[in-house]
Amino acid sequence: MKAKLTVPYIDALRPPETGRVEIRDTIAPGLVLRITSGGVMTWSLRARTADGRQTRPRLGTYPALSLADARKAATAMLTAVQKGGDPVAEKRAARAARVQAVAAKGATVAARLAEWQAARLADPAAPWSTKYAAEIARTCNQAIIPKLGALQLDTTTREQWTKVITAWRQLVTKPKAVPPGTKRRPAGAPARDGSGAAAFLYRTVSAFLNFAEAHGWIPAPLLPRKGASVIAPPPAARARVLTEAELVAVWKAADREPPKLRAFIRLAILTGAREGEVAEISAGEVDRAAGLWAIPGVRTKNGLGYTLPLSPLALAELGAVWPAEEPAAADRLLGRTALRGFQGFGRLKIRVDAASKVTGWRWHDIRRTVRTGMTRLGVPRDHAEAAINHVSGRTMLERTYDRHDYAPEVLAALARWQGHVAGLVGAGAEVVPLRRPTRNA
């Protein structure tokens, strides 16, 4: 379709439900604005070279590249094309030259993996969190480097990379050997088939190879663009939500644990934070006087910090583990020492299962239970999502223009949930009864 593009017109556009929509500007010849179902808007130029071939160089994304600048860039590039240039062919030639230069150096897979991880950690726009970087490093060291680390990256093949992924899935699925004369300890969580580990490895390899191609280390990604569904399909999404009776049973089972482990269990139930976030809680993050817990972005999955309320129940649990001498801000509260947070999730889970008689759940299912409970309490969807630090439900366009941090709504949503939990466990706090949301809620 064609239209006279204006800033209000572009800002009013809504992403299509599926696919993409392209709008040709009637002011700047050849300028095209593409909007995807994910809300990403991209500028490009549609033109023909001097020998009649169609070319379509990419100009940038909106709003990073404004309408006025996009028109200027399109006009300048169209002039260059009409004089015999071909931006797309020139870009390919430059990439090929970079690939040849890198091939002469013979960089190994291990060396390039290290460069990639360092670059992503230092990325000013979207750096990895410390936890995610550790997961990537562990996956590379265990699954990739032993198989391909010594090879030159540009000499590796698609078959080699896919074999690494399939072999990893088989390895993590294979039961570990039991020492003679011992009995296998019951699992702390439902059995896994290796699909999650294989899917994570596929995403890691895909991200690395895409980065390598973008920087000229290889001429093209070495994994098929849509191969994940065949090579490493992700596990089925979990839907386990603890009932109120099960939640109370887990809460009461915590009474059998030492104060730090009891606090870990109950803070997870009260806040809906990820188990790693709860396990690494430090003294400097907690304002006991205000009843607030501020989790910094370096400890969250999406790199965004957020603040949660601490009800009297939560403050009581923290008070039971607070050091007698005023701790340093970096001191961890739930670990064996102040240097490290709580570890041993599996062993604790086994004991809680035995004491509560609740089985078939994982620590992360508590987070899903909290999110579901807030909906049943009538908390609006966007407030409940913000309360567990989710941003994936909003389109890129919404995140670009709506800069509200939802801090007041997070506090209100979790305060409501914590009041409900207090009622369930008989703590005497105000209780908001659960109700099923109506279609108009």
Sequence and secondary structure as in RCSB ss.txt:
>XXXX:A:sequence
MKAKLTVPYIDALRPPETGRVEIRDTIAPGLVLRITSGGVMTWSLRARTADGRQTRPRLGTYPALSLADARKAAT
AMLTAVQKGGDPVAEKRAARAARVQAVAAKGATVAARLAEWQAARLADPAAPWSTKYAAEIARTCNQAIIPKLGA
LQLDTTTREQWTKVITAWRQLVTKPKAVPPGTKRRPAGAPARDGSGAAAFLYRTVSAFLNFAEAHGWIPAPLLPR
KGASVIAPPPAARARVLTEAELVAVWKAADREPPKLRAFIRLAILTGAREGEVAEISAGEVDRAAGLWAIPGVRT
KNGLGYTLPLSPLALAELGAVWPAEEPAAADRLLGRTALRGFQGFGRLKIRVDAASKVTGWRWHDIRRTVRTGMT
RLGVPRDHAEAAINHVSGRTMLERTYDRHDYAPEVLAALARWQGHVAGLVGAGAEVVPLRRPTRNA
>XXXX:A:secstr
 EE   HHHHHT    SSSEEEEEESSSTTEEEEEETT  EEEEE EE TTS EE  EEEEETTS HHHHHHHHH
HHHHHHHTT  HHHHHHHHHHHHHHHHHHHT BHHHHHHHHHHHHHT SSS   HHHHHHHHHHIIIIIHHHHTT
SBGGG  HHHHHHHHHHHHHHHHS     TT      SS    SHHHHHHHHHHHHHHHHHHHHTTSSSS SS T
T HHHHS           HHHHHHHHHHGGGS HHHHHHHHHHHHH   HHHHHT BGGGEETTTTEEEE GGGS
TTS  EEEE  HHHHHHHHHHS SS   TT BSSSSSTTS    HHHHHHHHHHHH   S  HHHHHHHHHHHHH
HTT  HHHHHHHTT  TTS HHHHHH     HHHHHHHHHHHHHHHHHHTT            TT 
